Amino acid sequence: MTKLRLALIAGGKSAEREVSLKSGDQVYQALDKSKYDIRRYDPRDDLARLVQDAPELDVALVIMHGRGGEDGTLQGMLDLLGLPYQGSGVLASALGMNKELSKILYQQAGLQVSKALFFNRGEAPDPRDIKARLGLPVVIKPVNEGSSIGITKARTPEELERGLAAAFQYDRRVLVEQFLEGVEVTGGVLGNSQLTALPLVEIIPSEQYDFFDYEAKYKPGASREVCPARLDEATTLKAQAAALTAHRALHCRGYSRTDMIVKDGEVYVLETNTIPGMTATSLFPQAAKAFGLDFPQLLDRLIELALEKD
């Protein structure tokens, strides 16, 4: 059997570089070496080599997070090289990375979102004005970051002021949104033209964390996940439908993972990840396993979808 010549792309320059590299290592270990001739590339150091090798490659697995990998820039380069890759293209990747534009599209698609305000660096009003408009607590986020980097929760105007300063270190534009107290779930979607909503994963940070921040995401034992999520059937179907709607609203392809809060039986969409975390214990692989796809089988399926003609 002729092996597929596969480019495994991980690393890059974003604040999520280390997460990407660790994910890339686990993906490499899980890939079936009898099926794939794997070549590894780190966009921080190997872009020229990737361009040179592209004519000899069949497909790419992009295991990137953050800017320069998840925001459409790398996808655009791969399009120019004529190299198929798993997941969303330039437009959906850029929209998924931008929390402001994605929130607008969610609302246009009929999804519920938390109330939010957006500010450019140097233009944020007095925290007391934000409190008057949104109340407290609020969550402060850089518009264009992932993995909860630069995100804080503020219960007082003083914490809000510090949170804005922290978020502006990562982006020139920041959002402040109402904090929703509820059950946090994430909904995976798999497929191209035919979409499948995967079982929901419920996310339970330990009591020392106010929300699912960077440390709660990646520190071993900091959070607990339950799959399928402990929701009744009607709410489960509603959240899965919201994940499908979010996927379509952003024009995603291949797969996505949408984070949501369930509060008083209603589903509020937070954001969509166009390249979900990809270690064996990450949220999307957990959902795929509950659906019946173990980690190597999931990677095979993503590669099949990358090569599928729409």
C-alpha positions as CSV (number, residue, x, y, z in Angstrom):
1,M,0.0,0.0,0.0
2,T,1.3,3.4,-1.0
3,K,1.6,5.7,2.0
4,L,0.1,9.1,2.1
5,R,2.8,11.8,2.3
6,L,1.6,13.9,5.3
7,A,2.9,17.2,6.6
8,L,2.3,17.4,10.4
9,I,2.4,21.2,11.1
10,A,2.7,22.3,14.8
11,G,4.5,25.0,16.8
12,G,4.5,28.5,15.4
13,K,5.0,31.8,17.2
14,S,1.8,32.4,19.0
15,A,1.2,32.5,22.8
16,E,-0.1,28.9,22.3
17,R,3.2,27.5,20.8
18,E,3.9,25.0,23.6
19,V,0.3,23.7,23.5
20,S,0.6,23.2,19.8
21,L,4.0,21.4,20.1
22,K,2.6,19.0,22.7
23,S,-0.5,18.3,20.6
24,G,1.8,17.7,17.6
25,D,3.8,15.1,19.5
26,Q,0.7,13.2,20.6
27,V,-0.7,13.3,17.0
28,Y,2.5,12.0,15.7
29,Q,2.5,9.1,18.2
30,A,-1.1,8.2,17.3
31,L,-0.8,8.3,13.5
32,D,-0.6,4.9,11.8
33,K,2.9,4.8,10.4
34,S,1.9,2.0,8.0
35,K,-0.5,4.5,6.3
36,Y,1.4,7.8,6.5
37,D,4.9,9.0,5.6
38,I,5.0,11.8,8.1
39,R,7.2,14.9,7.8
40,R,7.1,17.4,10.6
41,Y,7.2,21.2,10.2
42,D,7.3,24.1,12.7
43,P,6.1,27.3,11.0
44,R,8.4,29.3,13.2
45,D,11.4,27.7,11.6
46,D,10.3,25.5,8.6
47,L,8.1,27.6,6.3
48,A,10.7,27.7,3.5
49,R,11.2,23.9,3.8
50,L,7.4,23.4,3.7
51,V,7.1,25.5,0.5
52,Q,9.9,23.5,-1.0
53,D,8.5,20.1,-0.1
54,A,4.8,20.9,-1.0
55,P,4.9,19.3,-4.4
56,E,5.9,16.0,-2.8
57,L,3.2,16.1,-0.2
58,D,-0.4,14.8,-0.3
59,V,-2.1,16.4,2.7
60,A,-1.4,18.4,5.8
61,L,-2.5,18.1,9.4
62,V,-2.5,21.6,10.9
63,I,-2.2,21.2,14.7
64,M,-1.8,24.9,15.4
65,H,-3.4,27.2,17.9
66,G,-3.6,31.0,18.0
67,R,-2.4,33.5,15.5
68,G,-0.4,32.4,12.5
69,G,-2.0,29.0,12.5
70,E,-5.6,29.1,13.5
71,D,-6.5,32.5,12.1
72,G,-6.5,31.7,8.3
73,T,-3.0,32.9,7.5
74,L,-1.4,29.4,7.3
75,Q,-4.5,28.1,5.6
76,G,-4.1,30.8,2.9
77,M,-0.5,29.7,2.3
78,L,-1.5,26.0,2.0
79,D,-4.2,27.0,-0.5
80,L,-1.6,28.8,-2.6
81,L,0.6,25.7,-2.4
82,G,-2.3,23.5,-3.5
83,L,-1.8,21.3,-0.4
84,P,-5.1,20.0,1.2
85,Y,-5.5,20.3,4.9
86,Q,-8.0,19.3,7.6
87,G,-10.5,21.8,8.9
88,S,-11.7,25.2,7.9
89,G,-10.3,27.5,5.2
90,V,-9.2,31.1,5.4
91,L,-12.6,32.7,5.9
92,A,-13.9,30.4,8.7
93,S,-10.6,30.3,10.4
94,A,-10.4,34.1,10.5
95,L,-14.0,34.4,11.7
96,G,-13.6,31.8,14.4
97,M,-10.5,33.6,15.7
98,N,-12.3,36.9,15.9
99,K,-14.7,36.9,18.9
100,E,-16.4,40.1,17.8
101,L,-17.3,39.0,14.3
102,S,-18.2,35.5,15.3
103,K,-20.6,36.9,18.0
104,I,-22.3,39.0,15.3
105,L,-22.7,36.0,13.0
106,Y,-24.1,33.9,15.9
107,Q,-26.7,36.5,16.6
108,Q,-27.7,36.7,12.9
109,A,-28.1,32.9,12.9
110,G,-30.5,33.1,15.8
111,L,-28.2,31.9,18.5
112,Q,-28.1,33.4,22.0
113,V,-24.9,35.1,23.2
114,S,-24.0,37.1,26.3
115,K,-24.3,40.8,26.2
116,A,-20.9,42.4,25.4
117,L,-19.0,45.6,24.7
118,F,-15.9,46.0,22.5
119,F,-13.1,48.5,22.9
120,N,-9.9,49.5,21.1
121,R,-6.7,50.0,23.1
122,G,-6.7,53.5,24.6
123,E,-10.4,53.9,24.1
124,A,-12.0,51.9,26.9
125,P,-14.2,53.9,29.2
126,D,-14.0,54.2,32.9
127,P,-14.7,50.7,34.5
128,R,-17.6,52.2,36.4
129,D,-19.3,53.0,33.1
130,I,-18.8,49.4,31.9
131,K,-20.3,48.3,35.2
132,A,-23.3,50.5,34.7
133,R,-23.9,49.0,31.2
134,L,-23.2,45.3,31.8
135,G,-23.2,44.8,35.6
136,L,-20.7,42.7,37.4
137,P,-19.1,40.2,37.2
138,V,-17.8,40.4,33.7
139,V,-15.3,38.5,31.6
140,I,-12.6,40.4,29.7
141,K,-11.1,38.8,26.6
142,P,-8.7,39.7,23.8
143,V,-10.7,39.6,20.6
144,N,-8.1,37.5,18.7
145,E,-6.7,34.9,21.1
146,G,-7.4,31.3,22.1
147,S,-6.9,28.9,25.0
148,S,-8.3,31.5,27.4
149,I,-5.0,33.5,27.0
150,G,-5.3,37.0,28.4
151,I,-8.8,36.3,29.8
152,T,-9.8,37.4,33.3
153,K,-13.0,37.6,35.4
154,A,-13.8,40.8,37.2
155,R,-16.1,41.3,40.1
156,T,-15.1,44.9,40.9
157,P,-14.3,48.0,38.9
158,E,-10.7,47.6,40.1
159,E,-10.4,44.1,38.8
160,L,-12.0,45.2,35.6
161,E,-9.4,47.9,35.1
162,R,-6.6,45.3,35.7
163,G,-8.3,42.8,33.4
164,L,-8.5,45.4,30.6
165,A,-4.8,46.1,31.0
166,A,-4.0,42.4,30.8
167,A,-6.1,41.8,27.7
168,F,-4.7,44.8,25.9
169,Q,-1.2,43.2,26.2
170,Y,-2.4,40.5,23.7
171,D,-4.6,42.5,21.3
172,R,-5.4,46.0,20.3
173,R,-9.2,45.2,20.6
174,V,-10.8,43.7,23.7
175,L,-14.3,42.5,24.6
176,V,-16.0,42.7,27.9
177,E,-19.1,40.4,28.3
178,Q,-21.5,39.5,31.1
179,F,-20.4,36.5,33.1
180,L,-23.0,33.7,32.8
181,E,-23.3,31.4,35.7
182,G,-24.3,28.0,34.4
183,V,-23.2,24.6,33.1
184,E,-20.3,24.9,30.6
185,V,-20.4,22.4,27.7
186,T,-18.6,22.1,24.4
187,G,-20.1,20.6,21.3
188,G,-18.1,19.0,18.5
189,V,-19.1,18.9,14.9
190,L,-17.6,16.5,12.4
191,G,-18.0,16.4,8.6
192,N,-18.0,18.4,5.4
193,S,-21.3,18.5,3.6
194,Q,-22.8,15.9,5.9
195,L,-22.4,17.1,9.5
196,T,-22.5,15.0,12.7
197,A,-23.0,16.6,16.2
198,L,-20.8,14.7,18.6
199,P,-21.8,14.0,22.2
200,L,-21.4,17.0,24.4
201,V,-18.6,17.4,26.9
202,E,-19.4,19.0,30.3
203,I,-16.5,21.0,31.7
204,I,-16.1,21.3,35.5
205,P,-13.1,23.4,36.7
206,S,-12.0,22.6,40.3
207,E,-13.2,25.0,43.0
208,Q,-10.0,27.0,42.9
209,Y,-10.8,28.3,39.4
210,D,-13.5,30.9,38.7
211,F,-13.8,29.7,35.1
212,F,-12.1,27.5,32.5
213,D,-9.0,29.6,32.2
214,Y,-5.6,28.6,30.7
215,E,-4.4,26.8,33.8
216,A,-7.7,25.0,34.3
217,K,-7.5,23.9,30.6
218,Y,-4.0,22.5,30.7
219,K,-2.9,21.7,34.2
220,P,-3.4,18.0,35.0
221,G,-6.2,17.5,37.4
222,A,-7.3,21.1,37.3
223,S,-10.6,20.3,35.7
224,R,-12.9,17.4,35.2
225,E,-14.8,16.6,32.0
226,V,-17.9,14.5,31.7
227,C,-18.9,13.0,28.4
228,P,-21.7,12.8,27.6
229,A,-22.7,15.9,29.5
230,R,-25.2,15.6,32.3
231,L,-28.1,17.4,30.6
232,D,-31.6,16.2,29.9
233,E,-32.3,15.1,26.3
234,A,-34.1,18.2,25.2
235,T,-31.3,20.5,26.4
236,T,-28.7,18.2,24.9
237,L,-30.4,18.4,21.5
238,K,-30.7,22.2,21.8
239,A,-27.0,22.5,22.6
240,Q,-26.0,20.2,19.8
241,A,-28.2,22.1,17.4
242,A,-26.5,25.3,18.5
243,A,-23.1,23.8,17.8
244,L,-24.2,22.8,14.3
245,T,-25.7,26.3,13.7
246,A,-22.4,28.0,14.9
247,H,-20.4,25.7,12.6
248,R,-22.5,26.7,9.6
249,A,-22.7,30.4,10.5
250,L,-18.9,30.7,10.4
251,H,-18.7,28.5,7.2
252,C,-16.5,25.9,9.0
253,R,-15.3,22.7,7.3
254,G,-14.2,19.3,8.5
255,Y,-14.7,19.9,12.2
256,S,-15.2,22.4,14.9
257,R,-15.9,22.7,18.6
258,T,-18.2,25.3,20.0
259,D,-18.1,26.3,23.7
260,M,-21.5,27.1,25.4
261,I,-23.1,27.9,28.7
262,V,-26.4,26.3,29.6
263,K,-28.3,28.6,32.0
264,D,-31.9,28.1,33.1
265,G,-32.4,25.7,30.2
266,E,-31.2,28.2,27.6
267,V,-28.0,27.8,25.5
268,Y,-25.6,30.7,25.1
269,V,-22.8,30.4,22.6
270,L,-19.4,31.6,23.7
271,E,-17.0,30.8,20.8
272,T,-16.0,28.3,18.1
273,N,-12.7,26.6,17.8
274,T,-11.8,25.8,14.2
275,I,-8.8,23.7,15.3
276,P,-9.8,22.1,18.5
277,G,-7.2,20.8,20.9
278,M,-5.8,17.6,19.6
279,T,-4.3,15.4,22.3
280,A,-5.8,12.1,23.1
281,T,-7.5,13.6,26.2
282,S,-8.5,16.9,24.6
283,L,-12.2,17.8,24.6
284,F,-12.9,17.0,20.9
285,P,-11.2,13.6,20.9
286,Q,-13.1,12.8,24.1
287,A,-16.4,13.5,22.3
288,A,-15.2,11.5,19.3
289,K,-14.4,8.5,21.5
290,A,-17.8,8.6,23.0
291,F,-19.2,8.6,19.5
292,G,-17.1,5.6,18.6
293,L,-13.9,7.0,17.1
294,D,-10.7,6.4,19.1
295,F,-7.9,8.9,18.6
296,P,-6.1,7.2,15.7
297,Q,-9.5,6.7,14.0
298,L,-10.4,10.3,14.5
299,L,-7.1,11.4,12.8
300,D,-7.8,9.1,9.9
301,R,-11.3,10.6,9.5
302,L,-9.9,14.2,9.6
303,I,-7.4,13.3,6.9
304,E,-10.2,11.7,4.8
305,L,-12.2,14.9,5.1
306,A,-9.2,17.0,4.1
307,L,-8.9,15.0,0.9
308,E,-12.7,14.9,0.2
309,K,-13.9,17.0,-2.7
310,D,-16.8,19.3,-1.8
